[in-house]
Amino acid sequence: DNNYEDNRYLASFAGYFPADNPIYSCIVVVTGPTEDIYGAVVSGTVFTAIANKVYASSLAYHKPVNEGAKRQKGIPQTKVGNRKDLIELFDRFRIPYASLTDKEYGIVREENEKAVIERRYVGRETVPNVVGMTAKDAVYLIESTGMNVRMEGYGRVVSQSIKAGTEAAPGVVIKIELK
């Protein structure tokens, strides 16, 4: 008995790739194929799948998509927020900045490729302008006036239901939309 079985096949395929300048060689053996018995059909398709996956994931064959990309000039787009959070962000990413206010909230503008944090008026008796702020900052400011907040969406505030500067009325609900 030499371990052969009737009607039990091995389908095999050996190849190399890429064809022009081979780097890889591969042998695929399928024991007991169920659909077909020919190596080119059974093992050849497995070989092709392996070669395609290796080729697609190998950086040696493809140029990097960011090669030669130009560095963006200026500061990243930043809008409104807690001054301490903005300073921490600028420090962490080594973005040059100047803070022209010591108030809790600021608005950012760009000047000579530097971020400049300026005062953003926030009163306790009036509805704050929260457009451009994150949900965290907007909710904090609105609730500090005694008003309640209803949010819709995700991202930054794009609109508010009560106009900024209006007298704040504790208990009143202000709807903010985020996108």
C-alpha positions in Angstrom: 0.0 0.0 0.0 1.7 3.2 -1.1 -1.1 5.7 0.0 -2.7 6.2 -3.4 -6.5 6.3 -3.6 -8.5 5.9 -6.7 -10.2 9.1 -7.9 -8.4 11.3 -5.4 -6.4 14.0 -7.1 -3.8 16.7 -6.3 -4.1 19.8 -8.4 -0.9 21.9 -8.4 0.5 25.0 -10.0 3.9 26.6 -9.8 4.7 30.1 -11.0 6.6 33.3 -10.4 5.8 37.0 -10.6 6.0 39.6 -11.8 6.7 38.1 -15.2 9.1 40.8 -16.4 11.5 40.8 -13.4 10.5 38.0 -11.0 10.7 38.6 -7.3 8.4 35.9 -5.9 7.8 32.2 -6.7 4.8 30.3 -5.4 3.7 26.7 -5.5 0.0 25.9 -4.8 -1.2 22.4 -4.1 -4.9 21.5 -3.6 -5.5 18.1 -2.2 -8.8 16.5 -3.3 -10.3 19.3 -5.4 -14.1 19.0 -5.6 -15.0 21.0 -8.7 -12.2 20.3 -11.2 -9.0 18.3 -11.2 -6.7 20.3 -13.5 -3.9 22.4 -11.8 -4.4 25.4 -14.1 -8.0 25.6 -13.2 -7.9 24.8 -9.5 -4.5 25.8 -8.2 -3.9 28.4 -10.9 -6.8 30.6 -9.7 -5.5 30.4 -6.1 -2.0 31.4 -7.4 -3.5 34.3 -9.3 -5.4 35.5 -6.2 -2.2 35.3 -4.1 -0.1 37.1 -6.8 -2.7 39.9 -7.1 -2.9 40.4 -3.3 0.9 40.5 -3.0 1.2 42.8 -5.9 -1.5 45.2 -4.7 0.0 45.4 -1.2 3.6 45.7 -2.2 5.0 49.3 -2.1 7.8 48.3 -4.4 5.4 48.3 -7.3 3.6 51.5 -6.6 4.6 55.1 -6.2 3.4 56.7 -2.9 0.3 58.8 -3.4 1.8 61.6 -1.2 5.2 61.7 -3.0 6.0 65.3 -3.8 2.9 66.6 -2.1 3.1 70.3 -1.3 2.9 71.3 2.3 -0.1 73.4 3.1 0.8 77.0 4.0 -0.7 78.8 6.9 -2.5 77.4 9.9 -5.1 74.6 10.0 -8.6 75.9 9.9 -9.6 76.7 13.4 -12.7 78.6 14.5 -13.9 79.2 18.0 -13.3 77.5 21.3 -12.0 77.4 24.8 -8.8 79.4 24.8 -6.9 76.9 26.9 -8.0 74.1 24.5 -6.8 76.1 21.5 -3.5 76.8 23.1 -3.0 73.2 24.0 -3.8 72.2 20.4 -1.4 74.8 19.0 1.4 73.7 21.4 0.9 70.0 20.6 1.1 70.5 16.9 3.8 73.2 17.1 1.7 75.8 15.4 2.9 79.4 16.1 0.3 81.5 17.8 -0.4 84.6 19.9 -3.2 85.0 22.4 -4.5 88.6 22.6 -7.0 87.7 25.3 -7.1 86.1 28.7 -10.8 85.4 28.5 -12.2 81.9 28.6 -13.3 81.7 24.9 -11.6 83.0 21.8 -11.9 83.2 18.1 -9.0 82.4 15.8 -7.8 84.3 12.8 -4.6 83.9 10.8 -2.0 86.6 10.6 1.4 86.2 8.9 1.2 82.4 9.1 0.5 82.5 12.8 -2.8 81.7 14.7 -4.1 84.7 16.6 -6.6 84.1 19.4 -8.8 87.1 20.0 -11.6 87.7 22.6 -15.0 86.3 21.8 -17.7 88.2 23.7 -19.6 85.9 26.0 -22.1 87.5 28.4 -24.1 85.7 31.1 -27.2 87.8 30.5 -27.3 87.5 26.7 -27.6 84.5 24.3 -24.0 83.7 23.2 -23.0 83.3 19.5 -22.1 79.6 19.4 -21.9 79.3 15.6 -18.6 77.6 14.7 -18.2 76.0 18.1 -18.0 72.4 19.1 -21.0 70.9 20.9 -19.1 70.8 24.2 -18.3 74.5 24.1 -21.7 75.6 22.8 -23.6 73.6 25.4 -21.4 75.0 28.2 -21.9 78.6 27.2 -25.6 78.3 26.6 -26.2 76.5 29.9 -24.1 79.1 31.8 -26.9 81.6 30.9 -29.5 79.3 32.5 -31.0 78.3 29.2 -31.4 74.7 28.1 -30.0 73.2 24.8 -31.5 70.8 22.2 -28.9 69.6 19.7 -29.4 68.1 16.3 -26.6 66.6 14.2 -22.8 66.2 14.7 -19.8 68.3 14.2 -19.8 72.1 14.7 -22.7 74.5 15.3 -24.0 75.9 12.0 -27.1 77.6 13.4 -28.9 78.5 16.6 -32.6 79.1 17.1 -32.3 82.3 19.2 -30.3 85.2 17.9 -27.0 85.9 19.6 -27.2 89.1 21.7 -30.8 88.5 22.7 -31.6 88.7 26.4 -31.1 85.2 27.9 -34.2 83.8 29.6 -33.4 81.0 32.1 -35.3 77.7 31.3 -35.9 78.6 27.7 -34.7 75.9 25.2 -32.4 77.0 22.4 -32.0 74.6 19.5 -28.6 74.3 17.9 -27.9 72.5 14.6 -24.5 70.9 14.0 -22.9 69.7 10.8 
